[in-house]
C-alpha cells in the first residue's frame, strides 16, 4: 500500500499568534535576553561535556521524598546555610583581624566594628550567626533522634552528625577568645581549666589549647588557627559526607505516618 504524503499542519489563527518582537526586546531570537540565555546554556553544556556534572546533580537533587515531610526536615539545610554564613563573614573579618595579644587583636576588632564600612553589620552576622548555628544543630539532632532517623541503615550518618555537633561547639569555644577582651580572656581560662579536669586526656588537652603553661601569644594564635582553618575544614568535609549519605539513603518518614500497602499485595494475601 503506498504511503500517503504527510500533510502540512494547519496554520495558527491570527488572534492566537504571538506578536512580532520589537527591536531590542527579549521576545525574539535576536533579543538580548535570549542571547544571554543561549550563551549561558552554551557555557553550561561546555562544562558538562568535560566534567559530566549533570548526572551527579540530578542524582543529588531529584530524589524521592517520603509522604508527610514537613518543615522539621529543613533544620539540616538551615544549619548548613548558617555554616556558610559563618564562613563568608569569617573570611571578611579575617581580612582585618590580627591575632596579637598585646592589643592588636582587640584594636582590630574595634576597628572593624567602628570604622570599616558595614563592619559592625558583618561582625553582628558572625556573632549572632554562631548562636543560631548552635541552636539549629541541637534542633536538627533532636529531630533526628525523636524521628528515629538514626536507626539502620543511617547509623554512620548519625555518628557524622554527632561529630559535627562537637566541632560546632569547638568552633564556638575557640572563636570566643578572638576579641581578646576581659570577658573573652577569663571565660576562656575557665573553659580550658574545665577541660583540664577530664580523665586521662584532660591535662594534655588543656596544655595543647594553651600552647604552654599559661595564656599568651601562642594561645591566641592557636585558637585562631583552630577556629579559622582546622575546624571549618573538618566541618566542610563532614557536611559533604553527610549530604552524600542523605542522598544515597534518603530521608525517613515521620513516625506518625502510616505505611500504605499495595492493593495487589492485599489481594494476594487474601
Long-range contacts (C-beta under 8 A, 24 or more apart in sequence): 59-247, 60-243, 60-247, 63-247, 63-250, 64-250, 65-251, 66-250, 66-251, 66-252, 66-253, 66-254, 66-257, 67-253, 67-257, 68-253, 68-254, 68-256, 68-257, 69-251, 69-253, 69-254, 70-254, 72-143, 72-147, 72-254, 73-143, 73-251, 75-136, 75-139, 75-140, 75-143, 76-140, 76-246, 78-136, 78-140, 79-133, 79-136, 79-137, 79-140, 80-239, 80-243, 82-129, 82-132, 82-133, 82-136, 83-133, 83-235, 83-239, 85-125, 85-126, 85-129, 85-133, 86-126, 86-129, 86-130, 86-133, 86-171, 86-232, 87-232, 87-236, 89-122, 89-123, 89-125, 89-126, 89-129, 90-126, 90-228, 90-232, 92-122, 93-122, 93-123, 93-126, 94-228, 97-178, 97-224, 99-178, 99-217, 99-220, 99-221, 99-224, 100-217, 100-220, 101-180, 101-216, 101-217, 101-219, 101-220, 102-217, 105-178, 105-179, 105-180, 105-220, 106-179, 106-180, 106-181, 109-178, 109-179, 109-180, 130-171, 130-172, 130-175, 133-168, 134-168, 134-169, 134-172, 137-164, 137-165, 137-168, 138-165, 141-165, 146-255, 147-252, 147-254, 147-255, 148-252, 148-255, 149-251, 149-252, 153-249, 154-245, 154-249, 154-252, 156-245, 157-242, 157-245, 157-246, 157-249, 160-238, 160-241, 160-242, 160-245, 161-242, 163-238, 164-235, 164-238, 164-239, 164-242, 167-231, 167-234, 167-235, 167-238, 168-235, 170-226, 170-231, 171-227, 171-231, 171-232, 171-235, 174-223, 174-224, 174-226, 174-227, 174-231, 175-223, 175-227, 177-219, 177-220, 177-223, 178-220, 178-223, 178-224, 178-227, 180-220, 185-215, 188-215, 188-223, 189-215
